[in-house]
Amino acid sequence: MLPKIEIRTLGTLRVVRDGHAVTEGDWHTRQARQLLKILIIERPRPVATDQLIEILWPNSTPSAAATTLRSAINALRNVLEPDRPNRAPSNYIITQSPGYAFALHSDIWLDVEEFEDQLDQAHRATDDASRRRHLDAAVTLYADDYFISDPYADWVQNERERLRERYFNALMELSELQVAEGNYADAITACRRILARDEVRENAYQLLMRYQAESGDSASALLTYERCRHVLSEELGADPSPLTQQLHQQILNGEVTPVHTERGGFGTRRHAPSAPEAKPVTLPQHTLLPILDSRYLDVFVGRDEDLVELTQAMQHALGGRGRLMVLEGEAGVGKTRLAYAALQHATQLGATVISATCQVLEQKLPFAALADSIGRYLRTLPDTVLTQLPGATLAILAQIVPSLQDRLLDPETGVLDGALSVDENRHRLIDAIAGLLVDLSRLRPLLLFLDDLHWADTDTLAVISRLSQQLGDVPIFVLLAFRSDDMVENDALVKLLYGLNRGNLHQTIEVHRLTQGQVAELIDRFTGEPSSGSEELAGFLYEATQGNALFVTEALRDLQERFSAASEEERDNVNEDWLHIYRHVLTLRSNQRVNEIILERVDRLPEHAYKVLQLGAVIGRDFSLDLLEASSEEDPLDALDVLLQRQFFMERADQRLDFSHQVVRQTVYDNMNTLLRRRLHRRVADALVALQQQDRNAAEIAFHYGAAGSSSQLNFARYSVLAGEKLLQSFGLRQSIEHFNNALAILEGSSAEESDLMRRALQGRGLAYESLLDPDGVTETYRRLMQWARRRGDLELMLTVHSRLAFMLELLGQQRESNGLLRELLDVFAEQDVSLQSAAINDLLERRRTIFAPYAPVDRAEWSEFVQPPPAPARPVEDILAALEPVHAVVPLMTYGWTLRVQGQLTTATACLTKAVELAEETGQRALASIAYFQLAVMARMQGDAARSQTLNEQSRLLNQGSENNARELVSMWPRIASAFQSLHAGHVEQAERRLRRVLNYLDTSDAFRNHRNSAAIGLGLVALGYGDYEQAQTLLEHALADPINLYPYTHVQGLLGLANLADRLGDTERCCALLRQALRFAGQRSLIEEYVEVVEEIVRLNPPEAPTVWLLRQALACVDAAGMAPTARQLSAALDALTVSDVAA
């Protein structure tokens, strides 16, 4: 049976009721239709009454809007249910607190519901035919973008983009299925459908190029690449990605050769390009195995089936088809022992074996476990082998494996590019670690084992994720083990496993407890000989431990120690006493049972050994002999012998010590009283400081001082700040913020609140938030630092904070707040009756105050002249660097350079911006370097050096390309707006509109980005003017100009000129002249040279009556001549000549 109501939202809204389309007249009011759209978007959630009023009637009074809303709701209900009795409840538009909701009734067919349902069914389909059928149905339903008749409505943007993404992904999936069938024609059409809607979607170009080449049409594939390159350059100022360029090169080289298919199309066969022969690298076998008690390595019970499955997968992987396997089970069940057996087998097969154990203490340290294990492995390689490995990869890894820096052939290779963003650096490290493992596996099959993955840091897990995507054709076996009961506490691990499951990228072995028979066998193997009492003992042990391998082993060690400690005549009684003890253990919970057994063993230790055991438990991870000696009150030699003999500690090959199992360590730690823990933590922290570990282990020192009680809190704050600063220098931004927050929580309100430590904590936190482009974090942190500096009377710091915060606010389009900050700073200086020692910075502040002075749109009869800016102070670069540290001088130099540029003092501006670029690259401030390069490119254009301008633009783009996503978008926002205005001046109205729409699509509706939104609105107003839509043009231009504080000076002038142009077209000469005078006065009083010239040129073009055009041209020409703006000078000279000739002819 057909539904009573059919609603189509993909495209223009269409409603069909009982087979008849609802017409315009049926709606009665436009707002009823808009209501339906909003309620459908939010379904099944209700939309609050206040929200609906805000969207649809923002300028009405609350009471009037509420009445109108009720009327519109009633009209909507009548459209959908014309036969509904008066006051009867609606089936479809229901009243639900706090407003109204759209109920998807069985009477209603909604295209977007069907679209998503077909896609969901496609993803659940188990065969390609069903999957293709559902994908076909879905893409057929997608007639156009969601509610396309409301292209600029904020309330639909997010959902529209989400559905577009699903549609594009469906087309790409469908094209892959079509190619699998040999149907290249339809696959190519699918890619073109994507590009018709989004011409900058690079992955669609990649697919299209591949399909064209594989179908035998390499010429079209090369043309597609050229189109891709051109569009990305024009629209985004970007080049194709390395992947696209590589595919292009493969097609050029003939490495993608067509092969005929059954359908009469073509497939592909790929050939690797030939390379010169190199001397083969022989990689010696080295193995890093987990540390187990050597006396019991041959004790392996109850895991035969698991081991067979594991070794079969391992052999397959090491043979060239990489695999990833996961061992999952509770603490102590035997995961590590099972993995060790597999690793022994890999060793016998000649594989490289690298193993690492994640530590709870290192969970917040990036790449901790991998850095340790890879570092230990690389130290085993001779220099002759190490130098044959990829130098670039090793140089990147030297950041986390410092010992590599001394072994690299070229020391400069290890120096990082200072312009790298933190996020890019992190991804380079992830790629480098995964790449090194792949490279090593090509030289010798490799097994990587990571134990206790539930304690892994986020970056280590990211490496595993990246590596899992590269296992297909390399001889790598990745083996992971984690505690199932602790997994949920590590969100990153949960996400990794979810991703592996979705991609079918791994196998899981769940390690179970031993059976009673296997416990009996373990007893026999452990004791070295079968015993008649084994069966009875196994029964008791099994009942007490439920077959947990660690519990059984600890119980056997307990019994063994009792026998060893008993005299000959007492040993007959030990068994009876022991069984009595274990009857007590049976009554405990499982986690208490093993604790009781371990503590029984601990109680039998000599006092000196017990103290060293407690110290090891407090250290919290594997530790060096140096640390043990430095933190022990007495010589630990004898105690260490006891602990090694009784198998509490194990010694690694690199002479570091660790507990036999982390459960043992935790039990010992938990059994200490709080005061003892505090004292031992303090002792360990002091020992680390005495061993000069501050640079390497600041976070570990901070951890121990933090656990050492109130007397150590200032030390905790000190080393937390140091740990944050260390992470800030590398790649751990969020981890650094956590350290700074820890320090601030201690310092605020303490005697050290006014110390330099407080400054370092706030300054470091601010820099971290800057790199993350977190406006709230930056603003809150720097305002606190400003208050701190003000209390201290630290003018240099106040200026530093002001410049960094002002830059962030301007980058986010919050000019009003940035200007307020400037006024606040100057007021403070006035209150304290002080002036800055830096003449350049004083000059910068005064110029900014002039440029961003409040604007009053009052018409005056005079045509304003250009106000010459004051000369810049001598040697401004040196002046600023004398006042500020290089890292903090970048923003003032860049801002000063911009200010001088817009006021036409190009030589000094060039010096400031060039130094800003240099310092920004040296100090890793990539976004600032990119902006400074862009300003230099604009200046080169003003001076007529097009080639240099293009080169500088390219440098700006390349720097910005590697930034974090948010940073990249923000830094490129103004260049995109500027390029749109250039397109408008060149007459490319459609191109300008596309660029401006992309800007608005990225921006949200928060208080941020108001400058950008207003500037884009002015651009769109000029677009509407170009299309002849005068009403829309006037609305957009006037609305943006009504918020003059949140407008860039350039776009402010463009808005005034747009309104003047509109008035001229409408024949309103008086208004046109008034607007031209306003624009001239705005630019002239602020000494904005390019803007002033553009107004003069527009006056010449429109030629309003009584305008002193010749005088204006002459004084503008004098200004640009003095500024060295040769191309502009030529234009003005030509205009002046033409005007003079015209006057003479008249």
Buried (B, 14 or more C-beta within 10 A) or exposed (E): EEBBBBBBBBBEBBBBBEEEEBEEEBBBBEBBBBBBBBBBBBBEEBBBBBBBBEBBBEEBEEEEBBEBBEBBBBBBBBBBBEEBEEEEEBBBBBEBEEBBBBBBBEEBBBBBBBBBBBBEBBEEBEEEEEBBBBBBBBBEBBEEBBBBEBEEBEBBBEBBEEBBEBBBBBBBBBBBBBBEBBBBEBBBBBBEBBBEBEBBBBBBBBBBBBBBBBBBBBEBBBEBBEBBBEBBEBBBBBBBBEEBEEBBEBBEEEBBBBEEBEEEBBBBEEEEEEEEEEEEBEBEEBBBBBBBEEEBEEBBBBBEEBBEBBBEBBBBBBEEBBBBBBBBBBBBBBBBBBBBBBBBBBBEBEBBBBBBBBBBBBBBBBBBBBBBBBBBBBBBBEEEBBBBBEBEBBBBBBBBBEEBBEBBEEEEBBEBEBBBBBBBBBBBBBBBBBBBBBBBBEBBBBBBBBBBBBBBBBBBBBBBBBBBEBBEEBBBBBBBBBBBEBBEEBEBBEEBBEBBEEEEBBEEBEBBBBBBEBBBBBBBBBBEEEEEEBEEBBEBBBBBBBBBBBBBBBBBBBBBBBBEEBEEEEEEEBBEEBEEBBEEBEEBEBBEBBBBBBBBBBEBBEEBBBBBBBBBBBBBBBBBBBBBBBBBEEEBEEBBEBBBEBBBBBBBEEEBBBBBBBBBBBBBBEBBEEEEBBBBBBBBBBBBBEBEBBEEBBBBBBBBBBBBBEEBBBBBBBBBBBBBBBBBEBBBBBBBBBBBEBBBBBBEEBEBBEBEBBBBBBBBBBBBBBBBBBBEBBBBBBBBBBEBBBEBEBBBBBBBBBBBBBBBBBBBBBBBBBBBBBEBBBEBBEEEEEEBEBBBBBBBBEBBEBBBEEBEEEEEEEBBBBBBBEEBBEBBBEBBBEBBEBBBBBBBBBBBBBBBBBBBBBEBBBBBBBBBBBBBBBBBBBBBBBBBBBBBBBBBBBBBBEEBBEBBBBBBBBBBBBBBEEBBBBBBBBBBBBBBBBBBEEEBBEBBBBBBBBBBEBBEEEEBBBBBBBBBBBBBBBBBBBEEBEEBBBBBBBBBBEBBBBBBBBBBBBBBBBBBBBBBEEEBEEBBBBBBBBBBBBBBBBBBBBBBBBBBBBBBEBEBEEBEBBEBBBBBBBBBBEBBBBBBBEBBBEBBEEBEEEEEEE
